[in-house]
């Protein structure tokens, strides 16, 4: 059984952190994430247009509270497709190879299922083999159309187990984030103290000369 990865839901107050994460993506990763070579202005426009009331954003933080991986679960606005959602994910280069993309997909799928979604779509470039592999491993059907591919996964109805599992994951992520925040504040405090001490020593040294 894979280790549980703390994944937080991100609200509007995290818009700047989301932008910072996406702007850190390597050019090739931006291309795979957005389907085109998005420049900084286009990335910021995407972030500015995120609808936190309609959609859900999930993120994974490292010990420095840097957003190293995130997923966007976009719910359909079309009246005839209210039970559909689209999934997109991005992982910083330094955080790849740890299965974060797959874990974010699992987390998003669980949430979508509990929200009454019955079909999740992934639109990706055909060269985005990592994303398409995640979809296939989850049982999604993948259809390729030249340079682009569509994957779709049918979801079963929500159950007591799926709802409880999401509550447990949410609680685990909140506790983990609180501990990381406290640890970061402590180490920042120690760094400040160390800087003050060095300044005092330097001043003493100068006065002794």
N, C-alpha and C positions, 0 to 999 in steps of 0.2 A: 504494500500500500504506500503511495507516495506521501511525503511529508506535506502537511498542510502549510500553504503559503499564505501569509496575511495579506488580504486584498481588501482595500477600503473603497467605499463609495465616495465619489468626489462631487462636491456641490459647487455653486457659483463662486464661492470665495477662493477656490483653487484654480480659477481661470488662468492666472499668471503662471502658476506652477505647470499647468498643462502646456501653456505656450512655451515655457522654458524647456520642457521635455522635448517637445516636437522640434524646436529649433536646434536642439543638440543632435538630432538624427543625422547620420552621414548622408550625403547626397543620394547614394544608391538606396538607402533605407527610406528616405523621403519619397523617392520615386515609386518604390514598392508599396508604401503606405497609402499614397494618394493617387497612384496610377499615372502620375505625371511628375515632371521635375519641378515641384513646388518651390517657389522662392520664399524668402522670409515674409514678405507682404501677404502672399497667398496663405501661408501657414497661419499668420495672425488673423486673417479674415475668417478662416475656418474656425479658429478658437473663439473669435468674437461672436460667431453665429451659433455656437453650441447652445442648444435649448435644454437646460437642466430640468425644466418642468416636464418635458415630454420624454427625453432620453435619459439614459443612465451611463455614467462614466465610472470606470473602476481603475484603481491604480495600485502599484507595488512600490514601496519605498525601501531604500537602503538605510543603513544606520545613521547616515548624515541627513536623513529626511529628504533625500533627492529622489524625485519621481523617476524611476528607472524603466518602468513598463506601464502601459495603460491601454485600456480597451474602451471602445465607444459602441454602445448598444443603442442603435437608432430605431425607434418605433415608427411604423408606417403611419402617415397622416391620411392616407386614402381611406375613405369610408368602407370600401369593400375589402380592405386588407388590414383591418385593425389588429388582426391576430398574427401579423408578420413583423419581423424586425431584421435589421442588418447589423452585422458584426464587423468591426475593424480593430486592428491591434498594432501597437508599435513597441519595440524593445530597444533600448540603447545598446550599442555595439558591445560595451564592456559587460553587459548583463546577459548576453546571449549564451545559449548552450545550457541553460539551467531549467528549461521547460516552462518559463514564465508565460510565453504565448499560449501554451496549451492550458495552463492553469487559469489564465484570464478567460480563455474560451469556456472552460468548464464552469467558472463562476458566472459568466454572463448567461450561459445556457440555463443554469439553475434558476437565476433570477427571471429570465424570460419565461420559463416554464411556470414559475409561481405567479407571474403577471398575466397568465392566460394566453401567452403566445404559443402558437402551434407550428410555426414555420420560421426558421432563422436562415437568412441568406448571407452569403459571403461573395462579394464581387472582388476579384483579384486578377492581377496580371498573371498570365500562365507561367511566367518565369518565377513567380513567388511560390516556389516549391515548399517552403517551410509552412506557409499559411495553408496551402492546399493539403499538405500532409496532415496537419492538425484536423482539418475538416474531414478528410477521409477516415482518419483514426476514430473519429467520433461517430462514424457511420453515415456521413453526408454523401449525397450524390453529387458528383462533380461533372459538369459539362463544359467542354472547351470549345471556344469559338475563336480560332486564330490566336492573337496575342492576349486575349482575355479569357477568363474562366468564371463560371458561376457555380457555386456550391450551395446546396440547400439541404437542411436537416429538419426532419419532422420531429416534433417534440410530443411526448405523452402529456396528459393532463397533470396538473400539480397534485401532490399527495401530502399526507401529513409528514412523511419522511423528508420530502423535498423542502417543505416549509421549515421544518425543524433544522435541517442541515444548513439552510441559509441563515437562520438565526444564530446558529453556533459559529458559522464563519464570520458573520458580522461582528459578533462579540469578540471573537479571537483577534480580528483585525484591529478593533478599537483598543483593546488592551495592549497589543503589540505596538501600536502607534504611540500610545501614551508612554510606554516604557522607553521607546526610542527617543521621544521628545524630551523626557526627563534626563536621559543619559546625555543627549546632545547639549542640553542646558548646563549640565554638570561639567562636561568637558570644555565647553565654551567659557565657563566661569574659571576653571583651572587655567585655561590659556590666558585669560585676562589677568589673573593673579600673577602668573609667571611673567607676563609682560611688565606689570607694575614692579615686580621684584627686580627684573633686569634693569628697569629705568632707575630705581633707587640705587642699585649697585653702581651703575654707570655714573650717577650724580656724585656718589661718595668718592668714587675713583678720581673724578675730575677735581673735587674739592681738596683731595689729598695731594694733588700735584702742585 
